[in-house]
Amino acid sequence: MADVALVRDAIDAYNRRDFAQLRALMTEDVELRPPVSVLTGRAYVGHAGIEEWLHDVDESFSSAQIVPRELIDCGDKLLALTEFIVEGAESRLPLGSELGLVCDVRDGRIASWLGFFSHAEARKTAGG
């Protein structure tokens, strides 16, 4: 249950854009791969990567929130089935989509945060 609370706290910190809290919840070498990484091939690494990731999200959207629906402890991974609610930076059009997250936890902190465009993809990766 500690991993579930950790990821829930990280989602909450993301929604508030609380960089300091995310740093506290994530390892110094955390690897962040939002779903778009599949297209760009780009990951955000370390605490500097967290700050860059938040900046890129704020540049891309006028608002972006992760709404947790179900958090599942899969043993060595944590699966988060969520909804990603965004509003376009230019269009201001709201859009919601599935967002699956698979997180590895090491020593009580998030070591990787992998995002997927669908819950099914995330489940497959988490083995859940």
URDAPE-V929704 format. One record per residue. OMEGA is omega in degrees with one decimal (NA if undefined). NEAR is the number of other ideal C-beta (glycine too) atoms within 8 Angstrom. Layout:
# URDAPE-V929704
omega = <OMEGA,OMEGA>
near = <NEAR,NEAR>
This chain:
# URDAPE-V929704
omega = <179.6,179.4,177.4,179.3,179.5,-179.1,176.0,177.8,179.3,176.7,177.7,178.3,175.7,-177.9,177.7,-174.1,-177.9,-176.8,-178.7,179.6,177.9,176.5,-179.2,-176.4,-174.8,179.5,-179.7,-178.9,-178.3,174.8,179.8,177.4,174.7,-177.1,-178.2,177.0,177.1,-179.1,-175.0,-175.7,-173.8,173.1,173.7,-173.4,175.1,-178.4,174.7,178.3,177.4,-178.5,179.1,178.7,179.3,178.2,-179.5,177.6,-178.7,175.9,-175.2,-173.9,173.2,170.6,178.4,-178.2,173.9,179.5,-179.5,176.0,-179.5,176.0,-171.6,175.6,-178.5,179.6,-179.1,179.0,175.2,179.7,177.1,175.3,-171.9,171.9,179.1,-178.4,-178.7,171.6,-177.4,-179.1,-179.1,-172.7,-174.1,177.9,178.1,179.3,175.9,178.2,173.7,171.5,174.7,178.1,172.8,-177.2,169.6,179.5,178.5,178.1,175.4,178.4,-179.8,-179.7,174.0,-177.1,-176.5,-178.5,-178.7,-179.7,-179.9,175.5,-178.5,177.8,-179.8,178.3,-179.5,-179.1,-179.0,-177.3,-176.3,NA>
near = <5,6,10,10,8,14,15,10,10,14,12,8,11,11,8,7,7,8,9,6,10,13,9,6,11,13,9,5,7,16,12,12,10,8,8,6,11,6,5,6,4,5,8,12,9,9,9,7,13,15,9,9,11,12,8,8,9,9,6,7,10,6,7,11,8,13,8,10,6,6,11,10,8,10,4,4,12,17,14,15,13,13,10,12,12,11,12,10,8,4,5,6,6,6,8,7,7,10,12,18,15,14,15,10,11,7,4,6,11,14,12,11,12,11,11,13,10,8,9,7,10,16,11,7,11,12,6,7>
